[in-house]
Amino acid sequence: MWAIQRASRPFNFSIRVLRSTCAQSTLEIGGGINGVSGLLMPQQAPTVTSVPSGCYYHGARTISVLSLCCHSLSTQAGAKDAGDEDAFSELEEPVSAVAVKETTTGEDDGDGSESESDDNEDVGKTSHDDLDLPEHEADSTAKKKSKKSVSNLFKAISAAQGSSIQHVMEKWIEEGKELDEKEIAMAMLNLRQRKMYVKALQLSEWWEKSRELDFTERHYASRVDLIAKVRGPQKAEGYISQIPESFRGEVVYRSLLANYVAVSNVKKAEDTFNRMKTQFPVTAFACNQLLILYKRLNKRKISDVLLLMEKENVKPTLFTYKLLIDAKGQLKDITGMEKILETMQAEGVEPDKSIECLLAKHYVATGENDKAKSVLKKIEGDELEQNRWAYPVLLPLYAALGETEEVERLWKACKVSPRASDTIAAIEAWLKLKNHDAAEAACEALLKSTKLMSSHYSSLLRVFASNKMLAKGKEVVKQMAESGCHIGPPTWDSLVKLYVEAGEVEKADSILQKASRQNQRKPLFSSYMTLLEQYAKRGDVHNAEKTLHRLRQMGYNSQGRAYQSLIQAYIKGKVPAYGLRDRLRADGIVISKSLDGQLTFIDPFKKSAVTDLLD
């Protein structure tokens, strides 16, 4: 109740409605503040000691840099300064077609490991923009010109596929080509855009060893981010101790925090946040990280983060409001969602296109059809052709509303000069409307078009998986193989879901194991969860335990949701679970009242009224 009482007082900035509505959510979800193992005790100042982790953030500066698709984990931030958190547009959307950004990179399955949040509907990756890394400041002119700018150095690295970065750079210098910070930074940006993190890390290492240029704090932060992506956050934390103390600033730890959040390492994310809190002023960046985590893992704690922001005088950003709106929408609390929107506007913060997309999605999900149509028309605007980004958003949402005529109108406009993302959204829309002929025609046109990127194949596979169209999915896989398209964790994830939805769980499991062995890359968290949930439904304790073990081997630790699925496997299989409660405690999993009841149910040593009498 303390948070609710505090929420009624006037604040330095108006987030009263936000806190009060979130505090109400605390009670709705169960347990209230007293049920939260976490941030605040009644006699304490707001201090954060519990950070469930998971996803990254995405820049929300303009709609062109937003990506609400399910696998985009890199932030294209719009932060105006180190504390401005307009970053992280990745709002963990379950609707794959809610893509507000046309892909500007050539490959989304690069050579770095991918991270995924704890939830299929809750995915995101951090962006170097948010982290204030050098490859974004060094070439502001190129950024203004085009996000598609490609450096000559990047072209040389890409062309020399079998060569090391060392060899490429030596050859570059021998040929007398220009090499300055701007060229290297642009090449780093290009590598990151394509998620070629291994190459980017090698270039960063060469850069430092060659001493061609002096490293700054932001360069070290970039290295931390790349090490975390390629070798894991714990290796990155070890590297921080090697950084000269004068360069171990907030942006370095920001990189570490973001990456621990990405792999859902709760304890490490908590420790990193608390360390930052003692060394640096609390920023909206760090608080938004907590909101991302709690939105996914424990919405009861959102109000505590807002109290902390108020105490530390951290002003909520556009992205803060976006997270809160999405949290209320996920709870299907439309009234609360609208109150947050009103508060945001009262503070002079106008909703951007990504927020409008969120509103439309949640209105559709809750059956508020008239409100949804109104927002969709606002997104569309007067000149749809000038808002090409909107097609992938509008098509599936209109289909969810059953608006066949609207889908036909939009698809007719798209077909004049269709992009792959438009066509995939149209296929999804037609399938929702049960118009398989139109979906088939759109799919055929897409597969016969210009060379597709792996991101397009992956999105197409997800659409077929959600509609249990295994045959069509296999056709896409065959074309991917024939085209020589490079595939990575997001595409493996789509394949796993495709075979699972078709009832071929063992095949899906085999694909994931082979892919991870052959490519020595880290599958997404959601890939393991898809398998784990299916084994839980079957009561297959053996394979559920094996999948959880593999998930932990990949570095995805302290996963409450994974343990919940494991418990369901024991319950369904009617198998007693020895020591499971101790395992949860050892991994730092908070045992809620409902979870305690489930553990008691499968406890081999539980006592009943009869056993009590006999004892």
KOLDOTOR-444476 format. One record per residue (C-alpha): residue number from 0; residue in three letters; z negated, y negated, x negated. Coordinates in nm, 3 decimals, padded with zeros to 5 digits. Layout:
N
   num   residu         w         v         u
   NUM      Ala         Z         Y         X
...
***
This chain:
615
   num   residu         w         v         u
     0      Met    00.000    00.000    00.000
     1      Trp   -00.058   -00.232   -00.297
     2      Ala    00.316   -00.283   -00.352
     3      Ile    00.363   -00.371    00.012
     4      Gln    00.078   -00.622   -00.002
     5      Arg    00.221   -00.778   -00.316
     6      Ala    00.562   -00.791   -00.150
     7      Ser    00.434   -01.035    00.110
     8      Arg    00.346   -01.302   -00.146
     9      Pro    00.585   -01.576   -00.257
    10      Phe    00.764   -01.507   -00.585
    11      Asn    00.911   -01.718   -00.860
    12      Phe    01.245   -01.597   -00.733
    13      Ser    01.314   -01.458   -00.395
    14      Ile    01.314   -01.082   -00.409
    15      Arg    01.049   -01.047   -00.140
    16      Val    01.284   -00.874    00.100
    17      Leu    01.411   -00.646   -00.172
    18      Arg    01.066   -00.537   -00.273
    19      Ser    00.937   -00.501    00.078
    20      Thr    01.234   -00.298    00.194
    21      Cys    01.214   -00.078   -00.113
    22      Ala    00.840   -00.042   -00.067
    23      Gln    00.912    00.074    00.287
    24      Ser    01.147    00.330    00.139
    25      Thr    00.853    00.453   -00.064
    26      Leu    00.679    00.548    00.255
    27      Glu    00.993    00.683    00.418
    28      Ile    01.064    00.924    00.137
    29      Gly    00.711    01.050    00.142
    30      Gly    00.392    00.985   -00.040
    31      Gly    00.389    00.607   -00.064
    32      Ile    00.272    00.432   -00.376
    33      Asn   -00.021    00.668   -00.410
    34      Gly    00.223    00.955   -00.424
    35      Val    00.414    00.806   -00.712
    36      Ser    00.327    00.943   -01.052
    37      Gly    00.445    00.645   -01.227
    38      Leu    00.461    00.290   -01.303
    39      Leu    00.175    00.118   -01.133
    40      Met   -00.188    00.179   -01.064
    41      Pro   -00.372   -00.054   -00.826
    42      Gln   -00.571   -00.227   -01.102
    43      Gln   -00.292   -00.241   -01.357
    44      Ala   -00.033   -00.492   -01.447
    45      Pro    00.311   -00.350   -01.391
    46      Thr    00.385   -00.136   -01.692
    47      Val    00.656    00.123   -01.697
    48      Thr    00.557    00.467   -01.813
    49      Ser    00.797    00.684   -01.625
    50      Val    01.171    00.666   -01.664
    51      Pro    01.384    00.930   -01.500
    52      Ser    01.718    00.905   -01.663
    53      Gly    02.074    00.981   -01.601
    54      Cys    02.361    00.746   -01.578
    55      Tyr    02.506    00.453   -01.745
    56      Tyr    02.614    00.128   -01.617
    57      His    02.933   -00.049   -01.571
    58      Gly    03.036   -00.406   -01.594
    59      Ala    03.068   -00.594   -01.273
    60      Arg    03.227   -00.913   -01.395
    61      Thr    03.549   -00.880   -01.200
    62      Ile    03.702   -00.618   -00.980
    63      Ser    03.959   -00.536   -01.244
    64      Val    03.695   -00.386   -01.464
    65      Leu    03.517   -00.187   -01.198
    66      Ser    03.553    00.183   -01.165
    67      Leu    03.370    00.357   -00.886
    68      Cys    03.533    00.692   -00.954
    69      Cys    03.311    00.982   -01.023
    70      His    03.366    01.039   -01.392
    71      Ser    03.387    00.696   -01.546
    72      Leu    03.088    00.639   -01.769
    73      Ser    03.185    00.343   -01.976
    74      Thr    03.074   -00.002   -01.882
    75      Gln    03.312   -00.290   -01.881
    76      Ala    03.038   -00.543   -01.869
    77      Gly    03.043   -00.896   -01.760
    78      Ala    02.720   -00.991   -01.923
    79      Lys    02.720   -01.353   -02.021
    80      Asp    02.434   -01.298   -02.266
    81      Ala    02.218   -01.020   -02.397
    82      Gly    01.994   -01.029   -02.094
    83      Asp    02.258   -01.073   -01.826
    84      Glu    02.300   -00.748   -01.645
    85      Asp    02.618   -00.791   -01.453
    86      Ala    02.713   -00.473   -01.626
    87      Phe    02.756   -00.123   -01.504
    88      Ser    02.992   -00.112   -01.214
    89      Glu    02.964    00.264   -01.203
    90      Leu    02.762    00.298   -00.889
    91      Glu    02.773    00.673   -00.884
    92      Glu    03.014    00.697   -00.596
    93      Pro    03.075    01.036   -00.441
    94      Val    03.414    00.926   -00.308
    95      Ser    03.650    00.994   -00.593
    96      Ala    03.910    00.761   -00.454
    97      Val    03.685    00.458   -00.456
    98      Ala    03.852    00.344   -00.773
    99      Val    03.857   -00.028   -00.797
   100      Lys    04.019   -00.022   -01.134
   101      Glu    04.360    00.108   -01.227
   102      Thr    04.320    00.315   -01.540
   103      Thr    04.413    00.109   -01.840
   104      Thr    04.351    00.374   -02.099
   105      Gly    04.575    00.656   -02.197
   106      Glu    04.325    00.936   -02.197
   107      Asp    03.992    00.981   -02.034
   108      Asp    03.904    01.313   -02.185
   109      Gly    03.898    01.207   -02.548
   110      Asp    03.726    01.385   -02.827
   111      Gly    03.372    01.277   -02.767
   112      Ser    03.112    01.449   -02.565
   113      Glu    03.070    01.339   -02.210
   114      Ser    02.749    01.280   -02.024
   115      Glu    02.681    01.322   -01.663
   116      Ser    02.396    01.227   -01.444
   117      Asp    02.173    01.457   -01.250
   118      Asp    02.372    01.419   -00.940
   119      Asn    02.728    01.476   -00.846
   120      Glu    02.728    01.158   -00.648
   121      Asp    02.552    00.970   -00.917
   122      Val    02.762    00.942   -01.232
   123      Gly    02.818    00.674   -01.484
   124      Lys    02.862    00.598   -01.843
   125      Thr    02.753    00.314   -02.054
   126      Ser    02.986    00.055   -02.183
   127      His    02.996   -00.112   -02.518
   128      Asp    03.052   -00.436   -02.330
   129      Asp    02.705   -00.406   -02.179
   130      Leu    02.562   -00.318   -02.515
   131      Asp    02.708   -00.633   -02.672
   132      Leu    02.894   -00.436   -02.937
   133      Pro    03.124   -00.599   -03.193
   134      Glu    03.456   -00.461   -03.085
   135      His    03.430   -00.677   -02.775
   136      Glu    03.332   -01.004   -02.936
   137      Ala    03.557   -00.982   -03.238
   138      Asp    03.874   -00.992   -03.038
   139      Ser    03.808   -01.219   -02.746
   140      Thr    04.162   -01.352   -02.763
   141      Ala    04.310   -01.005   -02.722
   142      Lys    04.069   -00.935   -02.438
   143      Lys    04.187   -01.240   -02.252
   144      Lys    04.549   -01.142   -02.301
   145      Ser    04.520   -00.788   -02.174
   146      Lys    04.291   -00.492   -02.149
   147      Lys    04.592   -00.287   -02.252
   148      Ser    04.626   -00.446   -02.596
   149      Val    04.672   -00.177   -02.860
   150      Ser    04.612   -00.239   -03.229
   151      Asn    04.852   -00.119   -03.495
   152      Leu    04.563    00.053   -03.671
   153      Phe    04.490    00.253   -03.358
   154      Lys    04.855    00.356   -03.341
   155      Ala    04.836    00.478   -03.700
   156      Ile    04.519    00.677   -03.629
   157      Ser    04.673    00.832   -03.319
   158      Ala    04.995    00.922   -03.503
   159      Ala    04.807    01.097   -03.784
   160      Gln    04.648    01.359   -03.564
   161      Gly    04.579    01.611   -03.839
   162      Ser    04.461    01.358   -04.093
   163      Ser    04.113    01.226   -04.154
   164      Ile    04.023    00.866   -04.095
   165      Gln    03.963    00.836   -04.470
   166      His    04.324    00.936   -04.540
   167      Val    04.464    00.704   -04.272
   168      Met    04.267    00.406   -04.404
   169      Glu    04.360    00.473   -04.768
   170      Lys    04.726    00.488   -04.671
   171      Trp    04.691    00.170   -04.465
   172      Ile    04.545   -00.019   -04.760
   173      Glu    04.801    00.123   -05.007
   174      Glu    05.081   -00.007   -04.787
   175      Gly    04.927   -00.353   -04.804
   176      Lys    04.880   -00.388   -04.429
   177      Glu    04.644   -00.647   -04.292
   178      Leu    04.289   -00.521   -04.245
   179      Asp    04.028   -00.755   -04.109
   180      Glu    03.741   -00.736   -03.864
   181      Lys    03.967   -00.824   -03.573
   182      Glu    04.204   -00.532   -03.645
   183      Ile    03.922   -00.280   -03.690
   184      Ala    03.737   -00.404   -03.383
   185      Met    04.049   -00.376   -03.170
   186      Ala    04.113   -00.023   -03.298
   187      Met    03.751    00.068   -03.216
   188      Leu    03.796   -00.072   -02.868
   189      Asn    04.114    00.131   -02.817
   190      Leu    03.941    00.448   -02.936
   191      Arg    03.647    00.387   -02.704
   192      Gln    03.873    00.315   -02.409
   193      Arg    04.026    00.658   -02.455
   194      Lys    03.685    00.810   -02.521
   195      Met    03.797    00.921   -02.866
   196      Tyr    03.441    00.887   -02.985
   197      Val    03.467    01.123   -03.282
   198      Lys    03.747    00.915   -03.435
   199      Ala    03.563    00.595   -03.349
   200      Leu    03.251    00.722   -03.525
   201      Gln    03.453    00.821   -03.831
   202      Leu    03.612    00.477   -03.841
   203      Ser    03.270    00.313   -03.812
   204      Glu    03.136    00.527   -04.097
   205      Trp    03.436    00.443   -04.315
   206      Trp    03.392    00.077   -04.228
   207      Glu    03.032    00.073   -04.350
   208      Lys    03.092    00.281   -04.665
   209      Ser    03.400    00.085   -04.769
   210      Arg    03.202   -00.238   -04.754
   211      Glu    03.521   -00.412   -04.647
   212      Leu    03.305   -00.615   -04.410
   213      Asp    02.934   -00.679   -04.374
   214      Phe    02.759   -00.489   -04.098
   215      Thr    02.564   -00.688   -03.840
   216      Glu    02.311   -00.577   -03.581
   217      Arg    02.588   -00.524   -03.328
   218      His    02.780   -00.304   -03.570
   219      Tyr    02.471   -00.088   -03.617
   220      Ala    02.425   -00.076   -03.239
   221      Ser    02.782    00.043   -03.205
   222      Arg    02.713    00.319   -03.459
   223      Val    02.401    00.425   -03.267
   224      Asp    02.605    00.443   -02.947
   225      Leu    02.878    00.654   -03.108
   226      Ile    02.636    00.892   -03.280
   227      Ala    02.461    00.945   -02.949
   228      Lys    02.788    01.021   -02.774
   229      Val    02.913    01.261   -03.041
   230      Arg    02.600    01.422   -03.185
   231      Gly    02.336    01.345   -02.925
   232      Pro    02.082    01.064   -02.874
   233      Gln    01.815    01.227   -03.090
   234      Lys    02.047    01.212   -03.390
   235      Ala    02.111    00.849   -03.302
   236      Glu    01.738    00.782   -03.294
   237      Gly    01.709    00.935   -03.639
   238      Tyr    01.985    00.705   -03.764
   239      Ile    01.794    00.398   -03.642
   240      Ser    01.528    00.462   -03.906
   241      Gln    01.803    00.417   -04.169
   242      Ile    01.905    00.075   -04.036
   243      Pro    01.762   -00.219   -04.232
   244      Glu    01.460   -00.345   -04.040
   245      Ser    01.607   -00.694   -04.002
   246      Phe    01.896   -00.543   -03.803
   247      Arg    01.686   -00.325   -03.571
   248      Gly    01.705   -00.563   -03.280
   249      Glu    01.705   -00.523   -02.905
   250      Val    02.074   -00.439   -02.885
   251      Val    02.023   -00.137   -03.115
   252      Tyr    01.754    00.006   -02.888
   253      Arg    01.963   -00.086   -02.587
   254      Ser    02.225    00.158   -02.716
   255      Leu    01.964    00.428   -02.759
   256      Leu    01.810    00.372   -02.416
   257      Ala    02.147    00.383   -02.247
   258      Asn    02.237    00.712   -02.412
   259      Tyr    01.904    00.879   -02.336
   260      Val    01.955    00.775   -01.978
   261      Ala    02.305    00.922   -01.986
   262      Val    02.182    01.269   -02.081
   263      Ser    01.884    01.247   -01.845
   264      Asn    01.620    01.292   -02.113
   265      Val    01.331    01.150   -01.914
   266      Lys    01.060    01.147   -02.180
   267      Lys    01.280    00.996   -02.450
   268      Ala    01.415    00.733   -02.213
   269      Glu    01.059    00.643   -02.115
   270      Asp    00.951    00.621   -02.477
   271      Thr    01.249    00.404   -02.569
   272      Phe    01.191    00.166   -02.278
   273      Asn    00.823    00.129   -02.361
   274      Arg    00.903    00.070   -02.725
   275      Met    01.151   -00.202   -02.629
   276      Lys    00.896   -00.354   -02.394
   277      Thr    00.641   -00.392   -02.674
   278      Gln    00.890   -00.535   -02.926
   279      Phe    01.124   -00.749   -02.717
   280      Pro    01.117   -00.950   -02.394
   281      Val    01.192   -00.739   -02.087
   282      Thr    01.555   -00.784   -01.988
   283      Ala    01.751   -00.722   -01.672
   284      Phe    01.947   -00.463   -01.870
   285      Ala    01.641   -00.242   -01.920
   286      Cys    01.514   -00.297   -01.566
   287      Asn    01.852   -00.212   -01.420
   288      Gln    01.841    00.109   -01.618
   289      Leu    01.518    00.198   -01.443
   290      Leu    01.670    00.112   -01.108
   291      Ile    01.967    00.337   -01.180
   292      Leu    01.733    00.620   -01.270
   293      Tyr    01.498    00.580   -00.978
   294      Lys    01.782    00.532   -00.734
   295      Arg    01.899    00.876   -00.832
   296      Leu    01.577    01.062   -00.902
   297      Asn    01.290    00.895   -00.721
   298      Lys    01.360    00.602   -00.490
   299      Arg    00.987    00.565   -00.430
   300      Lys    00.957    00.394   -00.767
   301      Ile    01.218    00.124   -00.707
   302      Ser    00.958   -00.118   -00.570
   303      Asp    00.752   -00.078   -00.886
   304      Val    01.045   -00.185   -01.102
   305      Leu    01.094   -00.490   -00.885
   306      Leu    00.727   -00.577   -00.925
   307      Leu    00.767   -00.548   -01.300
   308      Met    01.069   -00.778   -01.289
   309      Glu    00.870   -01.032   -01.091
   310      Lys    00.578   -01.018   -01.333
   311      Glu    00.805   -01.058   -01.635
   312      Asn    01.010   -01.328   -01.460
   313      Val    01.330   -01.125   -01.495
   314      Lys    01.583   -01.255   -01.248
   315      Pro    01.783   -00.991   -01.057
   316      Thr    02.153   -00.989   -01.135
   317      Leu    02.453   -00.902   -00.928
   318      Phe    02.423   -00.548   -01.051
   319      Thr    02.055   -00.533   -00.953
   320      Tyr    02.149   -00.619   -00.596
   321      Lys    02.432   -00.369   -00.609
   322      Leu    02.194   -00.089   -00.704
   323      Leu    01.949   -00.182   -00.431
   324      Ile    02.221   -00.201   -00.167
   325      Asp    02.346    00.141   -00.272
   326      Ala    01.992    00.284   -00.268
   327      Lys    01.934    00.165    00.088
   328      Gly    02.277    00.293    00.188
   329      Gln    02.201    00.636    00.047
   330      Leu    01.888    00.641    00.263
   331      Lys    02.111    00.548    00.558
   332      Asp    01.890    00.242    00.607
   333      Ile    02.160    00.001    00.718
   334      Thr    01.910   -00.262    00.831
   335      Gly    01.744   -00.260    00.488
   336      Met    02.082   -00.270    00.317
   337      Glu    02.184   -00.576    00.517
   338      Lys    01.854   -00.750    00.445
   339      Ile    01.914   -00.707    00.073
   340      Leu    02.261   -00.853    00.118
   341      Glu    02.114   -01.152    00.303
   342      Thr    01.853   -01.207    00.030
   343      Met    02.120   -01.189   -00.237
   344      Gln    02.331   -01.451   -00.062
   345      Ala    02.025   -01.672   -00.003
   346      Glu    01.976   -01.667   -00.379
   347      Gly    02.330   -01.795   -00.425
   348      Val    02.471   -01.464   -00.545
   349      Glu    02.790   -01.378   -00.359
   350      Pro    02.892   -01.013   -00.317
   351      Asp    03.188   -00.904   -00.524
   352      Lys    03.454   -00.652   -00.426
   353      Ser    03.254   -00.357   -00.553
   354      Ile    02.965   -00.447   -00.322
   355      Glu    03.206   -00.480   -00.032
   356      Cys    03.334   -00.131   -00.115
   357      Leu    02.978    00.000   -00.114
   358      Leu    02.906   -00.160    00.222
   359      Ala    03.220   -00.010    00.372
   360      Lys    03.138    00.335    00.233
   361      His    02.784    00.333    00.373
   362      Tyr    02.896    00.193    00.709
   363      Val    03.147    00.478    00.734
   364      Ala    02.883    00.735    00.635
   365      Thr    02.641    00.614    00.903
   366      Gly    02.895    00.583    01.183
   367      Glu    02.892    00.201    01.190
   368      Asn    03.266    00.207    01.248
   369      Asp    03.314   -00.151    01.370
   370      Lys    03.125   -00.293    01.073
   371      Ala    03.317   -00.063    00.839
   372      Lys    03.653   -00.181    00.977
   373      Ser    03.549   -00.543    00.942
   374      Val    03.456   -00.497    00.576
   375      Leu    03.773   -00.298    00.506
   376      Lys    03.986   -00.580    00.646
   377      Lys    03.798   -00.825    00.425
   378      Ile    03.865   -00.605    00.121
   379      Glu    04.232   -00.583    00.213
   380      Gly    04.271   -00.959    00.241
   381      Asp    04.571   -01.148    00.370
   382      Glu    04.808   -01.031    00.095
   383      Leu    04.750   -00.665    00.026
   384      Glu    05.024   -00.655   -00.235
   385      Gln    04.817   -00.895   -00.444
   386      Asn    04.521   -00.657   -00.415
   387      Arg    04.683   -00.342   -00.547
   388      Trp    04.346   -00.214   -00.666
   389      Ala    04.238   -00.179   -00.302
   390      Tyr    04.476    00.105   -00.203
   391      Pro    04.263    00.387   -00.350
   392      Val    03.959    00.238   -00.176
   393      Leu    04.110    00.177    00.164
   394      Leu    04.309    00.496    00.215
   395      Pro    04.025    00.754    00.214
   396      Leu    03.785    00.526    00.401
   397      Tyr    04.035    00.461    00.680
   398      Ala    04.094    00.836    00.690
   399      Ala    03.719    00.897    00.723
   400      Leu    03.727    00.664    01.024
   401      Gly    04.013    00.866    01.172
   402      Glu    04.247    00.566    01.153
   403      Thr    04.578    00.752    01.112
   404      Glu    04.790    00.444    01.182
   405      Glu    04.612    00.244    00.913
   406      Val    04.663    00.523    00.660
   407      Glu    05.033    00.542    00.751
   408      Arg    05.068    00.163    00.715
   409      Leu    04.901    00.156    00.375
   410      Trp    05.086    00.459    00.244
   411      Lys    05.416    00.309    00.350
   412      Ala    05.332   -00.002    00.148
   413      Cys    05.220    00.212   -00.149
   414      Lys    05.539    00.417   -00.158
   415      Val    05.747    00.114   -00.256
   416      Ser    05.607    00.140   -00.610
   417      Pro    05.335    00.408   -00.607
   418      Arg    05.085    00.451   -00.883
   419      Ala    04.919    00.783   -00.953
   420      Ser    04.580    00.661   -00.827
   421      Asp    04.737    00.540   -00.501
   422      Thr    04.909    00.873   -00.443
   423      Ile    04.597    01.077   -00.515
   424      Ala    04.402    00.862   -00.269
   425      Ala    04.679    00.916   -00.012
   426      Ile    04.665    01.293   -00.063
   427      Glu    04.290    01.283   -00.007
   428      Ala    04.335    01.068    00.304
   429      Trp    04.600    01.295    00.456
   430      Leu    04.387    01.601    00.396
   431      Lys    04.093    01.434    00.569
   432      Leu    04.322    01.371    00.864
   433      Lys    04.438    01.736    00.854
   434      Asn    04.796    01.625    00.795
   435      His    04.882    01.887    00.535
   436      Asp    05.255    01.819    00.548
   437      Ala    05.208    01.455    00.447
   438      Ala    04.959    01.558    00.177
   439      Glu    05.201    01.820    00.043
   440      Ala    05.487    01.568    00.032
   441      Ala    05.273    01.314   -00.153
   442      Cys    05.157    01.581   -00.397
   443      Glu    05.511    01.698   -00.471
   444      Ala    05.621    01.340   -00.532
   445      Leu    05.328    01.287   -00.769
   446      Leu    05.387    01.603   -00.972
   447      Lys    05.755    01.517   -01.011
   448      Ser    05.683    01.161   -01.122
   449      Thr    05.635    01.029   -01.473
   450      Lys    05.398    01.204   -01.709
   451      Leu    05.050    01.210   -01.565
   452      Met    04.730    01.153   -01.763
   453      Ser    04.448    01.403   -01.762
   454      Ser    04.242    01.168   -01.545
   455      His    04.506    01.198   -01.273
   456      Tyr    04.511    01.577   -01.294
   457      Ser    04.133    01.584   -01.285
   458      Ser    04.120    01.363   -00.975
   459      Leu    04.384    01.575   -00.805
   460      Leu    04.189    01.893   -00.881
   461      Arg    03.876    01.739   -00.728
   462      Val    04.065    01.663   -00.409
   463      Phe    04.192    02.020   -00.386
   464      Ala    03.847    02.158   -00.469
   465      Ser    03.683    01.961   -00.189
   466      Asn    03.943    02.104    00.050
   467      Lys    03.916    02.460   -00.086
   468      Met    04.286    02.463   -00.180
   469      Leu    04.274    02.708   -00.471
   470      Ala    04.646    02.790   -00.471
   471      Lys    04.742    02.425   -00.492
   472      Gly    04.482    02.368   -00.759
   473      Lys    04.623    02.654   -00.968
   474      Glu    04.967    02.495   -00.938
   475      Val    04.827    02.173   -01.081
   476      Val    04.654    02.361   -01.363
   477      Lys    04.982    02.533   -01.449
   478      Gln    05.163    02.199   -01.468
   479      Met    04.885    02.060   -01.686
   480      Ala    04.935    02.348   -01.929
   481      Glu    05.313    02.305   -01.933
   482      Ser    05.287    01.932   -01.993
   483      Gly    05.059    01.984   -02.293
   484      Cys    04.810    01.747   -02.136
   485      His    04.483    01.723   -02.326
   486      Ile    04.187    01.820   -02.112
   487      Gly    03.816    01.767   -02.160
   488      Pro    03.481    01.789   -01.979
   489      Pro    03.583    01.596   -01.664
   490      Thr    03.879    01.830   -01.609
   491      Trp    03.664    02.137   -01.678
   492      Asp    03.426    02.003   -01.416
   493      Ser    03.708    01.979   -01.163
   494      Leu    03.820    02.334   -01.244
   495      Val    03.467    02.467   -01.200
   496      Lys    03.436    02.301   -00.861
   497      Leu    03.780    02.427   -00.760
   498      Tyr    03.698    02.792   -00.827
   499      Val    03.346    02.766   -00.686
   500      Glu    03.475    02.618   -00.361
   501      Ala    03.724    02.904   -00.346
   502      Gly    03.438    03.155   -00.378
   503      Glu    03.525    03.259   -00.734
   504      Val    03.194    03.165   -00.897
   505      Glu    03.225    03.416   -01.183
   506      Lys    03.568    03.279   -01.270
   507      Ala    03.430    02.926   -01.271
   508      Asp    03.146    03.036   -01.500
   509      Ser    03.391    03.205   -01.734
   510      Ile    03.610    02.893   -01.753
   511      Leu    03.314    02.676   -01.846
   512      Gln    03.192    02.913   -02.116
   513      Lys    03.537    02.951   -02.272
   514      Ala    03.605    02.578   -02.261
   515      Ser    03.279    02.487   -02.433
   516      Arg    03.325    02.757   -02.702
   517      Gln    03.688    02.682   -02.779
   518      Asn    03.654    02.304   -02.781
   519      Gln    03.299    02.275   -02.915
   520      Arg    03.240    01.998   -02.667
   521      Lys    02.967    01.933   -02.419
   522      Pro    03.048    02.010   -02.054
   523      Leu    02.923    01.772   -01.788
   524      Phe    02.581    01.820   -01.636
   525      Ser    02.736    01.851   -01.290
   526      Ser    02.943    02.150   -01.405
   527      Tyr    02.629    02.348   -01.475
   528      Met    02.466    02.225   -01.155
   529      Thr    02.764    02.341   -00.948
   530      Leu    02.716    02.692   -01.088
   531      Leu    02.338    02.681   -01.065
   532      Glu    02.344    02.578   -00.700
   533      Gln    02.584    02.858   -00.614
   534      Tyr    02.370    03.119   -00.790
   535      Ala    02.068    02.977   -00.605
   536      Lys    02.242    03.024   -00.271
   537      Arg    02.310    03.386   -00.364
   538      Gly    01.955    03.449   -00.482
   539      Asp    02.100    03.547   -00.819
   540      Val    01.797    03.475   -01.037
   541      His    01.945    03.627   -01.352
   542      Asn    02.253    03.405   -01.359
   543      Ala    02.056    03.103   -01.239
   544      Glu    01.816    03.139   -01.532
   545      Lys    02.108    03.191   -01.769
   546      Thr    02.282    02.876   -01.644
   547      Leu    01.963    02.672   -01.677
   548      His    01.924    02.801   -02.033
   549      Arg    02.278    02.695   -02.120
   550      Leu    02.218    02.355   -01.961
   551      Arg    01.913    02.305   -02.182
   552      Gln    02.104    02.423   -02.490
   553      Met    02.352    02.144   -02.423
   554      Gly    02.072    01.889   -02.443
   555      Tyr    02.025    01.828   -02.070
   556      Asn    01.647    01.843   -02.062
   557      Ser    01.376    01.768   -01.808
   558      Gln    01.597    01.817   -01.506
   559      Gly    01.394    01.825   -01.186
   560      Arg    01.697    01.896   -00.975
   561      Ala    01.794    02.193   -01.191
   562      Tyr    01.449    02.345   -01.150
   563      Gln    01.465    02.292   -00.775
   564      Ser    01.782    02.499   -00.763
   565      Leu    01.619    02.764   -00.982
   566      Ile    01.323    02.783   -00.745
   567      Gln    01.563    02.826   -00.454
   568      Ala    01.720    03.119   -00.639
   569      Tyr    01.378    03.285   -00.666
   570      Ile    01.305    03.218   -00.299
   571      Lys    01.644    03.343   -00.180
   572      Gly    01.626    03.648   -00.406
   573      Lys    01.266    03.717   -00.299
   574      Val    01.170    03.749   -00.664
   575      Pro    00.825    03.647   -00.793
   576      Ala    00.833    03.371   -01.053
   577      Tyr    00.596    03.419   -01.344
   578      Gly    00.492    03.106   -01.531
   579      Leu    00.740    02.876   -01.358
   580      Arg    00.476    02.617   -01.276
   581      Asp    00.379    02.599   -01.644
   582      Arg    00.744    02.562   -01.743
   583      Leu    00.782    02.262   -01.515
   584      Arg    00.472    02.098   -01.655
   585      Ala    00.585    02.162   -02.011
   586      Asp    00.913    01.989   -01.934
   587      Gly    00.737    01.691   -01.779
   588      Ile    00.857    01.761   -01.425
   589      Val    00.637    01.596   -01.163
   590      Ile    00.531    01.862   -00.912
   591      Ser    00.552    01.699   -00.572
   592      Lys    00.380    01.831   -00.260
   593      Ser    00.696    02.002   -00.133
   594      Leu    00.770    02.149   -00.477
   595      Asp    00.412    02.274   -00.499
   596      Gly    00.458    02.454   -00.169
   597      Gln    00.775    02.624   -00.294
   598      Leu    00.604    02.731   -00.617
   599      Thr    00.312    02.872   -00.421
   600      Phe    00.555    03.070   -00.205
   601      Ile    00.700    03.252   -00.508
   602      Asp    00.373    03.275   -00.702
   603      Pro    00.316    03.645   -00.777
   604      Phe   -00.060    03.585   -00.791
   605      Lys   -00.095    03.389   -00.468
   606      Lys   -00.377    03.487   -00.240
   607      Ser   -00.371    03.529    00.134
   608      Ala   -00.653    03.548    00.385
   609      Val   -00.649    03.927    00.354
   610      Thr   -00.663    03.931   -00.027
   611      Asp   -00.950    03.682   -00.016
   612      Leu   -01.147    03.924    00.203
   613      Leu   -01.069    04.217   -00.024
   614      Asp   -01.175    04.021   -00.331
***
